[in-house]
């Protein structure tokens, strides 16, 4: 039987100072990475070292822009006029694109971070602003966002490549959105539960909600958050067990 293939992405480059051993260890267990652009976390040297490491590990690279919210780690919703938000996105993505290309790599997509990610999943006006910013930089860039969201519909209408994403370490509500982080159990830290969610998302194209109800989720990439305290342990466990379920991680 032919193996099912899987893309696992992770948010990285969100630390400061020299690239840590933990971040380097993460890279061997994923196939795509969303590198911080510095507005919610990360500093120039850490971001650049993360880019170099991602290129060395043959990872698909995405820019990970956010609201200008370093204090709240990009998780606070901000009301920003459209043209200003467009400039903020362009500034971040162009910076990461230039840094990546200066090291011989390229970025393939843009995955907004935190509150911006959640907002464009449901807000057509803001989704269009972000899409316009991306298209103005490079029409070949894709946007990664929540599978089944309004953003997915808008992206298809606007003709931008869309990468539907699911989450292995977050609980879902019945409407297909993520349970807010502030709620108990919203972040999954147990490696067996994360693996089970990946298996369900990959094989069955569904996942269980916080209430145990199965909902359809049709995704092309699965995220495990880089700031999950158990990230490395989870990824090592998954790497050991995916093949037992006829699932193969494929790097681009």
C-alpha positions in Angstrom: 0.0 0.0 0.0 1.3 3.4 -1.0 2.1 5.7 2.0 0.1 8.8 2.7 2.3 11.9 2.7 2.2 14.7 5.2 3.5 18.2 5.6 4.2 19.3 9.1 4.8 23.0 9.6 6.1 24.9 12.7 6.4 28.5 13.7 10.1 29.3 14.4 12.5 32.2 14.6 10.6 33.6 17.6 13.5 33.6 20.0 16.3 36.0 20.5 20.1 35.8 20.3 21.9 32.8 18.7 19.7 30.0 17.4 19.1 27.6 20.2 19.8 23.8 20.1 16.1 23.2 20.6 15.2 25.1 17.5 17.8 23.3 15.5 16.6 20.0 16.7 13.0 20.9 15.7 14.0 21.3 12.0 14.8 17.7 11.4 11.3 16.6 12.3 9.3 19.1 10.1 9.0 19.8 6.4 7.8 23.5 6.3 8.6 26.4 8.6 7.0 29.7 9.3 9.8 32.1 10.2 8.9 35.1 12.3 9.4 38.5 10.7 10.2 40.3 13.9 7.0 42.2 14.7 5.7 39.8 17.3 9.0 38.1 18.3 12.5 37.4 17.1 15.4 39.6 16.4 17.5 40.1 13.2 20.4 37.7 14.1 18.1 35.0 15.3 15.8 35.3 12.3 18.8 35.2 9.9 20.3 32.1 11.6 16.9 30.4 11.5 16.7 31.1 7.8 20.2 29.6 7.3 19.3 26.5 9.3 16.0 26.0 7.4 17.8 26.2 4.1 20.3 23.6 5.3 17.5 21.3 6.3 15.8 21.7 2.9 12.6 23.0 4.4 9.9 24.9 2.6 10.0 28.4 4.0 7.1 30.7 4.8 7.1 34.3 6.1 5.2 34.7 9.4 4.1 38.3 9.7 1.9 39.7 12.5 0.3 42.8 13.9 3.0 45.1 15.4 2.4 43.6 18.9 5.7 42.5 20.5 4.3 43.0 24.0 1.4 40.6 23.4 3.3 38.1 21.2 1.0 39.1 18.3 -2.0 37.6 20.0 -3.9 40.9 20.6 -6.4 42.0 17.9 -5.4 45.4 16.5 -7.6 47.7 14.5 -5.4 49.1 11.8 -6.5 51.0 8.6 -6.3 48.9 5.5 -3.4 50.8 3.8 -1.4 50.9 7.0 -1.9 47.1 7.5 -0.9 46.5 3.9 2.3 48.4 4.4 3.0 46.5 7.7 2.6 43.1 5.9 4.7 44.2 2.9 7.5 45.5 5.2 7.7 42.2 7.1 7.4 39.8 4.1 9.8 41.7 1.9 12.4 41.8 4.7 12.2 38.0 5.2 12.1 37.4 1.5 15.3 39.5 1.0 17.1 37.8 3.9 16.2 34.3 2.6 17.2 35.1 -1.0 20.5 36.5 0.2 21.3 33.1 1.6 20.3 31.3 -1.6 16.8 30.3 -0.5 13.3 31.4 -1.3 10.0 31.8 0.5 7.1 29.9 -0.9 4.2 31.2 1.2 3.0 33.6 3.9 1.3 32.4 7.1 0.0 35.3 9.2 0.6 34.9 12.9 -1.7 34.9 16.0 -4.5 37.4 16.1 -4.0 38.4 12.5 -4.3 34.7 11.4 -7.6 34.4 13.4 -9.0 37.7 12.1 -8.5 37.0 8.4 -10.1 33.6 8.8 -13.4 35.4 9.3 -13.0 39.0 8.3 -13.3 39.4 4.4 -12.1 43.0 4.4 -8.9 42.3 6.4 -8.4 39.0 4.4 -8.4 41.0 1.2 -6.0 43.5 2.6 -3.5 40.8 3.5 -3.9 39.1 0.1 -3.4 42.3 -1.8 -0.2 42.9 0.1 1.1 39.4 -0.7 0.1 39.6 -4.4 1.9 43.0 -4.7 5.1 41.4 -3.6 5.0 38.2 -5.7 1.9 36.7 -7.3 3.5 33.2 -7.0 3.5 33.3 -3.2 0.8 31.3 -1.5 -1.1 32.1 1.7 -1.5 29.5 4.4 -4.6 29.7 6.5 -7.3 27.8 8.4 -8.8 25.1 6.4 -12.5 25.7 5.6 -12.4 29.3 6.6 -13.7 32.4 4.9 -10.1 33.1 3.9 -10.0 30.0 1.9 -13.0 31.1 -0.1 -11.6 34.6 -0.7 -8.2 33.3 -1.7 -9.9 31.1 -4.4 -11.8 34.1 -5.6 -8.7 36.3 -5.7 -6.6 33.7 -7.5 -3.9 33.4 -4.9 -2.6 30.0 -4.1 -4.0 28.7 -0.8 -2.6 26.2 1.6 -5.3 24.9 3.9 -3.9 24.2 7.3 -5.0 22.1 10.3 -3.6 22.0 13.8 -2.3 18.9 15.6 -1.7 20.5 19.0 -4.9 22.7 19.3 -8.5 21.8 20.2 -11.3 22.6 17.7 -14.7 23.9 18.4 -17.8 22.7 16.5 -17.6 25.6 14.0 -14.2 24.4 12.8 -12.3 27.2 14.5 -9.7 26.8 17.2 -10.6 26.9 20.9 -9.2 30.1 22.3 -5.9 29.6 24.1 -7.2 31.1 27.3 -9.6 28.1 27.7 -8.4 25.0 29.6 -7.2 22.2 27.3 -7.0 24.4 24.2 -3.4 23.5 23.7 -2.6 19.8 23.5 0.7 18.9 25.2 0.4 15.1 25.3 2.3 13.5 22.4 -0.1 10.6 22.0 -3.1 12.9 21.6 -1.2 15.0 19.1 -0.3 11.9 17.1 -3.9 10.7 17.2 -5.1 14.1 15.9 -2.5 13.9 13.0 -3.7 10.4 12.1 -7.3 11.5 12.1 -6.6 14.6 10.0 -4.4 12.7 7.5 -6.3 9.5 7.1 -9.9 10.4 7.8 -9.8 14.2 7.0 -11.6 15.0 10.2 -10.9 15.6 13.9 -12.8 15.6 17.2 -13.9 18.8 18.7 -13.6 19.7 22.4 -16.9 18.0 22.9 -15.9 14.8 21.1 -17.9 15.5 17.9 -16.2 14.7 14.6 -15.9 17.6 12.1 -14.5 17.5 8.6 -11.1 19.2 8.1 -9.6 19.1 4.6 -6.0 20.3 5.0 -2.7 20.1 3.1 -0.4 21.1 6.0 -0.5 20.4 9.7 0.9 22.8 12.3 2.6 22.0 15.6 3.3 25.3 17.4 7.0 26.1 18.1 6.1 27.7 21.4 4.4 24.5 22.7 6.4 23.7 25.8 6.5 20.0 24.7 7.4 20.7 21.1 10.6 18.7 20.7 9.3 15.7 22.7 6.1 15.7 20.6 8.0 15.9 17.3 10.4 13.1 18.3 7.5 10.9 19.3 5.6 11.6 16.0 8.7 10.9 13.9 9.0 7.5 15.6 5.3 6.5 15.1 4.1 8.0 11.8 5.4 5.1 9.6 3.5 2.6 11.8 0.3 4.2 10.4 1.6 4.3 6.8 2.2 8.1 6.9 5.3 9.6 5.6 6.7 13.1 6.2 7.8 14.6 2.8 10.1 17.6 2.5 9.7 19.9 -0.5 
